[in-house]
Amino acid sequence: MLFGGGRVTANVIWQISMRQLPTTIPLLVLAVILGCAEPKHMTDSDDQREWLDDKTASWIEKERSSREKLRAEYSDLFASVSAILFECDPIGINFDDNTDEYDAEAGSIIPRLRECSSEDDVRRVIHEEFTEWFSETAGEESRYTECARRIWALWQTQQQRP
């Protein structure tokens, strides 16, 4: 089941809610409304396949595979973009120990950097991707200004390399 037309499943809402329990009671209520029962076998592996429908599980596998190929081809860029997003933490999911939390978003932003010709373009792309992933939770585009500034500078440096 997809949430708000975006890519966040009810199970992801459940996991975020459990991490931020004191501040996310509304998300727990939303998870229940969406029909997300507590997962039977919650593990730290982040492997949700047993709780997802086939279509969503297939989509996740495709995304993971694409992300791993991108990470292999552009390892430094991938790590840097993910780290910038983690440090800027535009949607508040940085819990200090979950440093790979923004890998999926980095994986969807990096291929689109080629279409960018300015920091403003990068901010637009980042906002569009976060809106796709998190729907309304993504917030206003201005929230991504610092991320865009840093990613644009990184991208410019990458483009100057031989």
Backbone as numpy.savetxt, mean C-alpha at the origin, in Angstrom:
# Nx Ny Nz CAx CAy CAz Cx Cy Cz
-13.94 -10.05 -0.99 -14.79 -8.88 -0.99 -13.89 -7.64 -0.99
-14.15 -6.71 -1.87 -13.36 -5.49 -1.93 -14.06 -4.38 -1.18
-13.29 -3.49 -0.58 -13.80 -2.42 0.25 -13.81 -1.11 -0.53
-14.96 -0.50 -0.67 -15.07 0.82 -1.26 -14.55 0.92 -2.68
-14.59 -0.16 -3.44 -14.09 -0.12 -4.79 -12.58 -0.16 -4.86
-11.90 -0.14 -3.72 -10.44 -0.17 -3.67 -9.94 -1.58 -3.50
-8.67 -1.70 -3.19 -8.04 -3.01 -3.09 -7.96 -3.55 -1.67
-8.48 -2.84 -0.71 -8.38 -3.28 0.67 -9.51 -4.25 0.96
-9.18 -5.45 1.40 -10.20 -6.43 1.73 -10.64 -6.26 3.17
-11.76 -6.84 3.48 -12.25 -6.79 4.85 -11.24 -7.42 5.81
-10.52 -8.43 5.36 -9.53 -9.06 6.23 -8.37 -8.12 6.54
-7.99 -7.29 5.59 -6.95 -6.30 5.85 -7.47 -5.29 6.86
-8.73 -4.90 6.73 -9.33 -3.99 7.71 -9.25 -4.62 9.09
-9.55 -5.91 9.17 -9.48 -6.62 10.45 -8.06 -6.55 11.01
-7.05 -6.82 10.19 -5.67 -6.80 10.67 -5.26 -5.41 11.14
-5.60 -4.38 10.37 -5.28 -3.02 10.77 -5.99 -2.69 12.08
-7.22 -3.10 12.20 -7.99 -2.83 13.40 -7.36 -3.48 14.62
-6.88 -4.70 14.47 -6.28 -5.38 15.60 -4.98 -4.71 16.02
-4.25 -4.13 15.07 -3.01 -3.43 15.40 -3.28 -2.12 16.12
-4.36 -1.44 15.75 -4.67 -0.12 16.29 -5.96 -0.16 17.09
-6.18 -1.22 17.81 -7.45 -1.46 18.48 -8.01 -0.24 19.20
-7.25 0.47 20.01 -7.85 1.59 20.74 -8.41 2.69 19.84
-7.83 2.88 18.67 -8.27 3.98 17.81 -9.11 3.55 16.63
-9.37 2.25 16.48 -10.05 1.82 15.27 -11.30 0.99 15.53
-11.98 1.26 16.58 -13.24 0.57 16.83 -14.17 0.71 15.63
-14.25 1.91 14.98 -15.11 2.01 13.79 -14.71 1.05 12.68
-13.42 0.78 12.52 -13.00 -0.19 11.50 -13.44 -1.60 11.86
-13.42 -1.94 13.14 -13.91 -3.25 13.55 -15.39 -3.39 13.22
-16.15 -2.34 13.47 -17.58 -2.36 13.14 -17.74 -2.53 11.63
-16.95 -1.79 10.84 -17.01 -1.90 9.39 -16.66 -3.32 8.94
-15.65 -3.93 9.54 -15.27 -5.29 9.18 -16.43 -6.25 9.42
-17.14 -6.07 10.52 -18.28 -6.92 10.83 -19.39 -6.69 9.80
-19.65 -5.42 9.46 -20.68 -5.10 8.46 -20.34 -5.75 7.12
-19.03 -5.74 6.77 -18.61 -6.33 5.50 -18.56 -7.85 5.55
-18.86 -8.42 6.69 -18.89 -9.87 6.80 -17.55 -10.50 7.07
-16.68 -9.77 7.70 -15.34 -10.28 7.98 -15.32 -10.80 9.41
-15.45 -12.09 9.53 -15.32 -12.68 10.84 -13.85 -12.73 11.22
-13.58 -12.88 12.50 -12.18 -12.98 12.92 -11.54 -14.16 12.21
-10.38 -13.96 11.58 -9.72 -15.07 10.91 -9.41 -16.19 11.90
-9.59 -17.41 11.44 -9.40 -18.56 12.32 -7.94 -18.82 12.64
-7.07 -18.54 11.70 -5.66 -18.85 11.89 -4.81 -17.63 11.59
-4.94 -16.58 12.39 -4.15 -15.37 12.18 -2.69 -15.67 12.50
-1.82 -15.37 11.55 -0.39 -15.58 11.76 0.35 -14.31 11.36
1.62 -14.26 11.69 2.45 -13.13 11.29 2.90 -13.25 9.85
2.56 -14.34 9.17 3.04 -14.56 7.81 2.35 -13.66 6.79
1.25 -13.01 7.18 0.51 -12.13 6.28 -0.09 -12.92 5.12
-0.19 -14.23 5.25 -0.76 -15.08 4.21 -2.25 -15.23 4.48
-3.05 -14.54 3.66 -4.49 -14.51 3.90 -5.27 -15.41 2.95
-4.57 -16.19 2.15 -5.27 -16.96 1.12 -6.39 -17.82 1.67
-6.22 -18.39 2.85 -7.26 -19.27 3.36 -8.54 -18.53 3.73
-8.50 -17.21 3.85 -9.67 -16.43 4.23 -10.30 -15.71 3.05
-9.67 -15.75 1.88 -10.13 -14.97 0.75 -10.84 -15.81 -0.29
-11.73 -15.16 -1.04 -12.36 -15.86 -2.15 -11.30 -16.07 -3.24
-11.57 -16.97 -4.17 -10.58 -17.34 -5.20 -10.15 -16.15 -6.05
-11.10 -15.30 -6.43 -10.77 -14.16 -7.28 -9.80 -13.21 -6.57
-10.07 -12.90 -5.32 -9.22 -12.00 -4.56 -7.86 -12.65 -4.30
-7.84 -13.92 -3.95 -6.58 -14.62 -3.71 -5.74 -14.65 -4.99
-6.36 -14.85 -6.12 -5.66 -14.86 -7.40 -5.08 -13.48 -7.70
-5.86 -12.44 -7.45 -5.39 -11.08 -7.66 -4.18 -10.79 -6.77
-4.24 -11.21 -5.51 -3.13 -10.98 -4.58 -1.88 -11.69 -5.08
-2.01 -12.92 -5.54 -0.85 -13.65 -6.04 -0.25 -12.96 -7.26
-1.10 -12.46 -8.14 -0.63 -11.74 -9.33 0.13 -10.48 -8.91
-0.43 -9.73 -7.98 0.21 -8.51 -7.48 1.54 -8.82 -6.82
1.57 -9.86 -6.00 2.82 -10.23 -5.33 3.89 -10.63 -6.34
3.49 -11.38 -7.34 4.43 -11.82 -8.37 4.99 -10.62 -9.13
4.12 -9.70 -9.53 4.56 -8.49 -10.23 5.48 -7.66 -9.36
5.13 -7.55 -8.10 5.94 -6.77 -7.16 7.32 -7.39 -6.98
7.38 -8.72 -6.90 8.67 -9.39 -6.73 9.55 -9.22 -7.96
8.95 -9.26 -9.15 9.72 -9.02 -10.38 10.25 -7.60 -10.40
9.43 -6.65 -10.03 9.84 -5.25 -9.97 10.94 -5.06 -8.94
10.79 -5.69 -7.77 11.78 -5.59 -6.72 13.12 -6.17 -7.19
13.08 -7.26 -7.94 14.32 -7.87 -8.45 14.99 -6.98 -9.48
14.19 -6.36 -10.35 14.74 -5.53 -11.42 15.24 -4.18 -10.91
14.54 -3.60 -9.95 14.87 -2.27 -9.44 15.02 -2.31 -7.92
15.88 -3.17 -7.42 15.93 -3.41 -5.97 16.20 -2.16 -5.15
17.17 -1.34 -5.56 17.48 -0.13 -4.79 16.33 0.87 -4.84
15.79 1.09 -6.03 14.67 2.02 -6.19 13.46 1.54 -5.40
13.16 0.25 -5.51 12.01 -0.32 -4.81 12.15 -0.12 -3.30
13.32 -0.49 -2.77 13.56 -0.36 -1.33 13.46 1.10 -0.88
13.99 2.00 -1.69 13.98 3.42 -1.34 12.57 4.01 -1.37
11.80 3.69 -2.39 10.42 4.20 -2.48 9.59 3.66 -1.32
9.72 2.38 -1.04 8.99 1.79 0.08 9.39 2.45 1.40
10.69 2.70 1.58 11.17 3.34 2.81 10.65 4.77 2.93
10.63 5.50 1.83 10.10 6.88 1.85 8.63 6.86 2.27
7.86 5.97 1.68 6.44 5.88 2.04 6.27 5.50 3.50
7.10 4.59 3.98 7.04 4.16 5.38 7.37 5.33 6.31
8.41 6.09 5.96 8.81 7.22 6.79 7.76 8.34 6.77
7.22 8.63 5.60 6.18 9.67 5.50 4.87 9.19 6.10
4.59 7.89 5.97 3.42 7.23 6.54 2.12 7.99 6.31
1.75 8.19 5.05 0.59 9.03 4.75 -0.76 8.52 5.26
-0.87 7.23 5.55 -2.16 6.74 6.06 -2.07 6.16 7.46
-0.92 6.33 8.11 -0.81 5.97 9.52 -0.73 4.49 9.82
0.03 3.73 9.04 0.17 2.30 9.32 1.60 1.91 9.68
2.44 2.89 9.99 3.82 2.64 10.41 3.80 2.34 11.90
4.11 1.09 12.25 4.17 0.68 13.65 5.60 0.35 14.05
6.55 0.96 13.35 7.99 0.84 13.57 8.59 -0.50 13.16
7.90 -1.60 13.34 8.48 -2.90 13.03 7.96 -3.52 11.74
7.04 -2.88 11.09 6.43 -3.40 9.86 6.96 -2.64 8.64
8.27 -2.66 8.47 8.91 -1.81 7.47 8.54 -2.15 6.02
7.95 -3.29 5.78 7.53 -3.64 4.41 6.07 -3.26 4.14
5.48 -2.52 5.03 4.05 -2.22 4.95 3.65 -1.51 3.66
4.54 -0.71 3.09 4.22 0.04 1.89 4.82 -0.57 0.62
5.26 -1.82 0.68 5.83 -2.47 -0.50 4.82 -2.57 -1.65
3.60 -2.90 -1.33 2.58 -3.04 -2.39 2.37 -1.71 -3.12
2.30 -0.63 -2.36 2.09 0.67 -2.96 3.32 1.10 -3.77
4.51 0.83 -3.24 5.74 1.11 -3.99 5.71 0.36 -5.32
5.25 -0.89 -5.28 5.17 -1.71 -6.48 4.20 -1.19 -7.52
3.20 -0.44 -7.10 2.27 0.12 -8.08 2.65 1.55 -8.49
3.45 2.23 -7.69 3.88 3.59 -8.00 5.06 3.58 -8.97
6.06 2.74 -8.73 7.29 2.75 -9.52 7.04 2.62 -11.03
6.21 1.70 -11.51 6.00 1.61 -12.96 5.40 2.87 -13.56
4.73 3.68 -12.75 4.08 4.89 -13.25 5.00 6.11 -13.21
6.17 5.98 -12.61 7.08 7.14 -12.53 7.53 7.60 -13.91
7.57 6.69 -14.86 7.98 7.07 -16.22 7.05 8.11 -16.85
5.79 8.12 -16.41 4.84 9.09 -16.97 4.93 10.45 -16.27
5.78 10.58 -15.27 5.88 11.81 -14.49 6.97 12.73 -15.04
6.64 14.01 -15.09 7.63 15.00 -15.53 7.84 16.09 -14.48
7.25 15.90 -13.30 7.42 16.89 -12.23 7.04 16.25 -10.89
7.38 16.98 -9.84 6.99 16.56 -8.49 5.47 16.50 -8.36
4.79 17.45 -9.01 3.32 17.46 -8.98 2.74 16.19 -9.61
3.35 15.76 -10.72 2.91 14.51 -11.36 3.09 13.32 -10.42
4.22 13.30 -9.73 4.49 12.20 -8.79 3.47 12.22 -7.67
3.16 13.39 -7.14 2.15 13.49 -6.08 0.80 12.98 -6.57
0.43 13.34 -7.80 -0.84 12.87 -8.37 -0.84 11.34 -8.47
0.26 10.77 -8.98 0.36 9.32 -9.13 0.27 8.63 -7.77
1.02 9.14 -6.80 0.99 8.53 -5.46 -0.43 8.58 -4.90
-1.08 9.74 -5.02 -2.44 9.87 -4.51 -3.40 8.92 -5.23
-3.28 8.82 -6.56 -4.15 7.90 -7.30 -3.95 6.46 -6.85
-2.70 6.07 -6.65 -2.44 4.70 -6.22 -2.96 4.45 -4.81
-2.75 5.40 -3.90 -3.27 5.23 -2.55 -4.79 5.23 -2.54
-5.40 6.03 -3.41 -6.86 6.03 -3.51 -7.34 4.68 -4.03
-6.62 4.12 -4.99 -6.97 2.78 -5.51 -6.84 1.73 -4.41
-5.77 1.81 -3.64 -5.54 0.82 -2.58 -6.44 1.02 -1.37
-6.67 2.28 -0.97 -7.32 2.54 0.31 -8.60 3.36 0.23
-9.06 3.67 -0.97 -10.30 4.42 -1.16 -10.24 5.75 -0.41
-11.28 6.09 0.33 -11.37 7.38 1.01 -10.29 7.57 2.07
-9.78 6.50 2.61 -8.73 6.59 3.63 -7.50 7.29 3.09
-7.33 7.30 1.78 -6.17 7.95 1.16 -6.12 9.44 1.47
-7.26 10.06 1.64 -7.29 11.48 1.96 -6.99 12.38 0.77
-6.66 13.61 1.08 -6.41 14.63 0.06 -5.03 14.45 -0.57
-4.91 14.89 -1.81 -3.64 14.78 -2.53 -2.50 15.52 -1.81
-2.82 16.61 -1.15 -1.79 17.39 -0.46 -1.08 16.59 0.63
-1.70 15.54 1.11 -1.10 14.67 2.13 0.18 14.01 1.60
0.34 13.95 0.29 1.44 13.21 -0.33 2.57 14.11 -0.83
2.56 15.38 -0.45 3.55 16.33 -0.94 4.97 15.94 -0.56
5.21 15.61 0.69 6.56 15.24 1.14 7.02 13.95 0.47
6.15 12.96 0.39 6.50 11.71 -0.30 6.88 12.01 -1.75
6.06 12.82 -2.40 6.30 13.15 -3.81 7.63 13.88 -3.99
7.92 14.82 -3.11 9.18 15.56 -3.21 10.37 14.61 -3.13
10.33 13.70 -2.18 11.44 12.77 -1.97 11.53 11.73 -3.09
10.39 11.21 -3.52 10.40 10.20 -4.59 10.81 10.84 -5.91
10.37 12.07 -6.18 10.78 12.76 -7.40 12.29 12.96 -7.41
12.86 13.40 -6.30 14.32 13.60 -6.22 15.05 12.27 -6.44
14.54 11.21 -5.84 15.13 9.88 -6.02 15.04 9.46 -7.49
13.88 9.66 -8.10 13.66 9.29 -9.49 14.60 10.06 -10.42
14.77 11.33 -10.15 15.68 12.15 -10.96 17.12 11.61 -10.85
17.53 11.22 -9.67 18.86 10.64 -9.47 18.98 9.33 -10.22
17.94 8.51 -10.18 17.94 7.22 -10.89 18.07 7.42 -12.40
17.40 8.44 -12.92 17.42 8.69 -14.36 18.77 9.20 -14.85
19.56 9.77 -13.97 20.87 10.30 -14.33 21.95 9.22 -14.33
21.64 8.08 -13.77 22.62 6.97 -13.74 22.76 6.37 -15.13
24.00 5.95 -15.48 24.21 5.34 -16.81 23.54 4.01 -16.98
